[in-house]
Amino acid sequence: MSEKNSDEHSGKFIELHATRDMIYSDMLKGALEEEGIVCLVKRATGIHGQYGASLPGDLAMFRIYVTEEDYEEANNIKEQILGENEED
């Protein structure tokens, strides 16, 4: 597990991944945290939070954000965990 100083995480957060699947979001969050990458998971609320799994398109229930500095490493981890073809 790599250790990072919290001062290194002062950059802007950008979206790494969006999914309707809570299991995928939890797996990815855990893998990122294990590597010392700070991430933020936002969950949809309201009607999208209740019925997001059945809605098409960009109405993802879970959006995972990482800092710009960590994006490349986080994206590599995402591809290892979810594969390159996992639907966003």
Contacts in CASP RR format, 6 or more apart in sequence:
PFRMAT RR
TARGET T0000
AUTHOR 0000-0000-0000
METHOD contacts of the structure
MODEL  1
MSEKNSDEHSGKFIELHATRDMIYSDMLKGALEEEGIVCLVKRATGIHGQ
YGASLPGDLAMFRIYVTEEDYEEANNIKEQILGENEED
1 34 0 8 1.000
1 35 0 8 1.000
1 36 0 8 1.000
2 35 0 8 1.000
2 36 0 8 1.000
3 36 0 8 1.000
4 36 0 8 1.000
4 37 0 8 1.000
4 38 0 8 1.000
6 38 0 8 1.000
8 69 0 8 1.000
9 38 0 8 1.000
9 67 0 8 1.000
9 69 0 8 1.000
9 70 0 8 1.000
10 67 0 8 1.000
11 67 0 8 1.000
11 68 0 8 1.000
11 69 0 8 1.000
12 67 0 8 1.000
12 68 0 8 1.000
13 40 0 8 1.000
13 65 0 8 1.000
13 66 0 8 1.000
13 67 0 8 1.000
13 68 0 8 1.000
14 65 0 8 1.000
14 66 0 8 1.000
14 67 0 8 1.000
14 68 0 8 1.000
14 71 0 8 1.000
15 63 0 8 1.000
15 64 0 8 1.000
15 65 0 8 1.000
16 28 0 8 1.000
16 39 0 8 1.000
16 64 0 8 1.000
16 65 0 8 1.000
16 66 0 8 1.000
16 71 0 8 1.000
16 74 0 8 1.000
16 75 0 8 1.000
16 78 0 8 1.000
17 25 0 8 1.000
17 28 0 8 1.000
17 63 0 8 1.000
17 64 0 8 1.000
17 78 0 8 1.000
17 82 0 8 1.000
17 88 0 8 1.000
18 58 0 8 1.000
18 60 0 8 1.000
18 62 0 8 1.000
18 63 0 8 1.000
18 64 0 8 1.000
18 88 0 8 1.000
19 25 0 8 1.000
19 60 0 8 1.000
19 61 0 8 1.000
19 62 0 8 1.000
19 86 0 8 1.000
19 87 0 8 1.000
19 88 0 8 1.000
20 52 0 8 1.000
20 53 0 8 1.000
20 55 0 8 1.000
20 59 0 8 1.000
20 60 0 8 1.000
20 61 0 8 1.000
20 62 0 8 1.000
21 53 0 8 1.000
21 62 0 8 1.000
22 61 0 8 1.000
22 62 0 8 1.000
24 62 0 8 1.000
24 82 0 8 1.000
24 86 0 8 1.000
25 41 0 8 1.000
25 62 0 8 1.000
25 64 0 8 1.000
27 81 0 8 1.000
27 82 0 8 1.000
28 39 0 8 1.000
28 64 0 8 1.000
28 77 0 8 1.000
28 78 0 8 1.000
28 81 0 8 1.000
28 82 0 8 1.000
29 39 0 8 1.000
29 41 0 8 1.000
29 64 0 8 1.000
31 77 0 8 1.000
31 80 0 8 1.000
31 81 0 8 1.000
32 39 0 8 1.000
32 64 0 8 1.000
32 66 0 8 1.000
32 74 0 8 1.000
32 77 0 8 1.000
33 39 0 8 1.000
35 73 0 8 1.000
35 77 0 8 1.000
37 66 0 8 1.000
37 70 0 8 1.000
37 73 0 8 1.000
37 74 0 8 1.000
37 77 0 8 1.000
38 66 0 8 1.000
38 67 0 8 1.000
38 70 0 8 1.000
39 64 0 8 1.000
39 65 0 8 1.000
39 66 0 8 1.000
39 74 0 8 1.000
40 64 0 8 1.000
40 65 0 8 1.000
40 66 0 8 1.000
41 62 0 8 1.000
41 63 0 8 1.000
41 64 0 8 1.000
41 65 0 8 1.000
42 62 0 8 1.000
42 63 0 8 1.000
42 65 0 8 1.000
43 49 0 8 1.000
43 61 0 8 1.000
43 62 0 8 1.000
44 52 0 8 1.000
44 59 0 8 1.000
44 60 0 8 1.000
44 61 0 8 1.000
44 62 0 8 1.000
48 55 0 8 1.000
48 59 0 8 1.000
48 61 0 8 1.000
49 61 0 8 1.000
52 59 0 8 1.000
52 60 0 8 1.000
52 61 0 8 1.000
53 61 0 8 1.000
60 88 0 8 1.000
66 74 0 8 1.000
END
